């Protein structure tokens, strides 16, 4: 299909802060032991998928996951990971480093707007959902347009995965999340200059004992 780009989108493996329900945002938090295992598992699962290029957020939890995928790629040219800051997690400003419980206690009004998915709300120093949506859309189009007829992997974060799903399904930003954003899950999309189409979502068959999902609490 020379007029389209196959996309496999993968959220990074698990981190200790995922387990602790602590907001990472754009802080550079590494994978925990389980996350490293997940990265290797998703890499093995995609080894025969005909991946042409691997792109990643420059944050280490995504980059290390992407490196595992690239190592399993079949040909040497597939093994270089291209870093792109447009694939970073949503900036959460003063929320970064805080647990969900601490945010509810210390910023009750801000927490309420966050939970309600106010498209115009940003924690102090952070991004709004509208800004994240625009960033992910721009980044996706810039990358995918370079690879018509090819299969690319995008390794990023829960917020980015959420926006990719919304872009593909026309879900509004304020809509409650009903789809999973599991660590190291495989999500499949098809990009053309005219549309982004959802092909498959939240495939975790390569993980034999489940994944941590952050439910609807993260943007």
N, C-alpha and C positions, 0 to 999 in steps of 0.2 A: 504494500500500500504506500506508494511513493508520495501521495498527497496527505499523509497523516504521520504522526509520531506516536509510537507506543510508549506509554509511561508506566513504570512501576514506582510507586511512591511508598517509602518505608519510613516509619517513625523510628528514631534511635532506640537502642536497647535500654533496659531499665537502669536507673541510678538510685543511689541511696535516698536522694531527695524525693523521687517518685514514691518510694515506700513510705517516707515520712509525711507525705502530702505537703511538701514544702515547695513554694513557687520558685522555679529556676529562672524563667524568663531568659534574659541574655547573659546571665552569669555562666561561667564556663565550668560546669560540673561534669565530672567523668562518669563512665559506666561503673556499676558495681559488678561483682563476680557473675551474677545471673545475667546482667546486661551483656557482658562479654560473651557468655555462652549463647545468648540469643543472637548476637551479631554473627557468630560463626554459623549458627543454624540457618539464619536467613541467607547468608552467603552461599552455603551449600545448596539451599533450595533453589537459588537463582543461577546456579552454575551452568545449567544447560538451557537457560532461557534466551540465549542469543543476545546478551546485553552488549550494546555498542559503546556506551559511555556512562560513567557514574558521576553525578553531581552531588554535592553535599553542602550543608551549612558549615561554616567554619568553626562552630562550637564543637569541642572535642567529643562530646557524647554522640553527635551525629557523624563526625569525621571518622572516628574509630569504627563505628558501624559500617560506614561506607567503605573503609579500607578492607574490612572483612569481605564485603561483597565483591570488591574489585579483585582481591586475591584469588577468589574462586572463579573469576571470569576465564573464559577458554583461551583467549589470545592475548599476547603481551600488550597490545595497544589498548585493551579494555581495562588495564590495571591502574591507570592513572586516575586519581580522584580530582575532580575540578571543584574547587571551593567557591561558594557564592554567598555573599552576605545577605542577599535577598531571601535566602532560605532559613535565616535565623528565626528563632522563636519570637513571639510577640514580646515587645518590651513592656515589662510590668513595673518599672520605676520603683517606688518605695515598697511595693508588695514583694519584690524579689528577696528571697531568703526567709520569708515569713510562711508559717503554716496557715492553712485555711482557717483553723480555729483562731489564730492570733489576728488574722485580718478581720474576722467577724467581731472580735472583741475590741480591737483598737481603732478600726475604721468602719463603724457600723453603717453609716450612710453610704460611703463608697462601696462597701461590701454589698449592700442591697442593689446598687446600680450595676455592679459587676454580675451578681447572680441573675438579675433581670435581663442581662445581655443588652444593655443600652448601647447601641452602635456608636454613640458619641462620647462614651465614658472612657477615660484613661486614668489610671492611677497616676499620682504626681510623678512626672518624669517618664511616663510610659506612653504606649500607643493605644489608640482607640481601635475597636474592631473594624471601623471603616478604613483606617489607615493600614491595618494589617491586610485587609481584603485587597486594597489597591496594590500593596507591595507584592503580595503573592501572585496576583493576576499579572502584574507587569513582569515579574521574574519568570513565571511560567511561560508567558508568550515569548519572551526574549530567548529563553533556552530552547523551548520546543520548536520554534521556527527555524532553528539552525540544523535540525535533525530530522527533516522529513524523510520518511522511508526507513527510519532507524528505531531502535529500542533503547530508551534511556532510563536510568534509575535516578530518582531524586530522594535523597536521604535528609530528613528534616525533623520537625518537632510536632507535638500534638496540635498546637495552634495552626501550624501550616497545613497539616493533614485536614483539620476541620475546614479550613478555607477552601482547599481543593475539592472536598466533598460538596461544599455549598456552591462553588462555581460550577461543578458538573451537574448538579441537580436543581439549581436555581432556588435553593433554600435561602430565605431571608436571614439576615444577620441576627435578628432577635428571636428566631425560631429555636425552640428547645432542641437540644441534641438528642437524637434517637439512634445514632450510629456509633460504633465503637472506635476507639483510637488506641488500640493496644500497642504496647512496645513491640517493635520488630514484626508487626503484622505486615502482610503484603497487600497493597491496594493497587488496582489496575485501572488505568484510564487511557482514553484515546483522544489525542489533540489534533485538530485541524485548524486552519486559519479562521474558520467560521464557528467552531464549537469545541467544547470539552465534554466528552461523554464518559460516564461511569461504566466500566466493564465488570469489575468485581471489587469487593471491599472486605477488609478485615479477615483475610485468609491467614489462619494460624495453624494449619495442618503440620507445618514444619516444627512447631513447638509442642512437645508431647505432654506438657503439664500446665498449659494455659499461660496467659499474660496478664500483667497488671493493666487495668483500664482506669482512666481517671474520670470516668463517667461524664457528667455534664458540667463539672465544676471548673474546668479549665477552658480558656478561649483559644 
